[in-house]
Amino acid sequence: MEIDKYIHNGTLTIRVVPNASKNDVVEEHNQLKVYIKAVPDKNKANVELIKFFKKKFGLRVMIKSGMKGRDKVLKVIK
């Protein structure tokens, strides 16, 4: 999957589905949907999301907005 086409001005808009059976990312309705195994409790899903992007795409990201919601904007750190 080419992640670069979803990065605009150094940010990436995604929808997160926590408590999934496996970590994965799919394209759905022209947006990225990211499935994360961790539960959305005590920031566990957010931490796993950041680690997943590093492992899967080699990208360092931070959550710019959406810390407590499923819709998130990630900032790509270079």
GULO-272397 format. One line per 3 residues: number of its first residue (from 1); their letters; for each residue x, y, z of C-alpha. Coordinates in nm, 4 decimals, padded with zeros to 6 digits. Example, Ala and Ser with C-alpha at 12.3 -4.5 7.8 and 13.67 -1.06 7.14 Angstrom:
// GULO-272397
1	as	01.2300/-00.4500/00.7800 ~ 01.3670/-00.1060/00.7140
***
This chain:
// GULO-272397
1	mei	00.0000/00.0000/00.0000 ~ 00.1271/00.3459/-00.0879 ~ 00.0859/00.5533/00.2246
4	dky	00.2334/00.8653/00.0611 ~ -00.0854/00.9446/-00.1279 ~ -00.2670/00.9902/00.2044
7	ihn	-00.0099/01.2294/00.3542 ~ -00.1046/01.5936/00.2967 ~ 00.1049/01.8793/00.4384
10	gtl	00.2788/01.6363/00.6722 ~ -00.0442/01.5005/00.8195 ~ -00.2448/01.1850/00.7779
13	tir	-00.6171/01.1495/00.8552 ~ -00.7262/00.8031/00.9671 ~ -01.0101/00.6146/01.1360
16	vvp	-00.9060/00.3703/01.4079 ~ -01.0896/00.0508/01.5024 ~ -00.9563/-00.0676/01.8395
19	nas	-00.9919/-00.4142/01.9902 ~ -00.9491/-00.5801/01.6494 ~ -00.8343/-00.9381/01.5922
22	knd	-00.5083/-00.8157/01.4328 ~ -00.3260/-00.4948/01.3500 ~ -00.3952/-00.4007/00.9903
25	vve	-00.4665/-00.1061/00.7638 ~ -00.7130/-00.0945/00.4742 ~ -00.8288/00.1654/00.2262
28	ehn	-01.1990/00.2328/00.2649 ~ -01.3986/00.5127/00.1012 ~ -01.0799/00.6981/00.0043
31	qlk	-00.9603/00.6975/00.3672 ~ -00.7337/00.4757/00.5746 ~ -00.8970/00.2554/00.8341
34	vyi	-00.6503/00.1191/01.0880 ~ -00.7371/-00.1880/01.2932 ~ -00.5517/-00.2098/01.6252
37	kav	-00.5542/-00.5082/01.8631 ~ -00.5207/-00.2990/02.1781 ~ -00.8222/-00.1852/02.3750
40	pdk	-00.8998/00.1871/02.3944 ~ -00.8159/00.2029/02.7640 ~ -00.5412/00.4063/02.9314
43	nka	-00.4011/00.5157/02.5935 ~ -00.3074/00.1570/02.4955 ~ -00.4604/00.1749/02.1463
46	nve	-00.2888/00.5089/02.0736 ~ 00.0516/00.3750/02.1781 ~ 00.0046/00.0621/01.9668
49	lik	-00.1088/00.2771/01.6716 ~ 00.2152/00.4779/01.6803 ~ 00.4251/00.1591/01.7040
52	ffk	00.2261/00.0003/01.4194 ~ 00.2964/00.2902/01.1805 ~ 00.6686/00.2709/01.2603
55	kkf	00.6808/-00.1051/01.1996 ~ 00.4495/-00.1228/00.8951 ~ 00.5514/00.1927/00.7061
58	glr	00.8750/00.3063/00.8711 ~ 00.7035/00.6340/00.9678 ~ 00.7422/00.8147/01.2965
61	vmi	00.4087/00.9741/01.3773 ~ 00.2456/01.1586/01.6631 ~ -00.1231/01.2123/01.7238
64	ksg	-00.2030/01.5720/01.6387 ~ -00.5744/01.5466/01.7170 ~ -00.8209/01.2774/01.8164
67	mkg	-00.6510/01.1394/02.1272 ~ -00.9831/01.0180/02.2683 ~ -01.1756/00.9479/01.9490
70	rdk	-01.1595/00.7066/01.6579 ~ -01.1004/00.9765/01.3969 ~ -00.7417/01.0960/01.4230
73	vlk	-00.4994/01.3274/01.2513 ~ -00.1408/01.2053/01.2664 ~ 00.1600/01.4279/01.2129
76	vik	00.4477/01.2629/01.0278 ~ 00.7789/01.3354/01.2019 ~ 01.0839/01.3504/00.9793
***
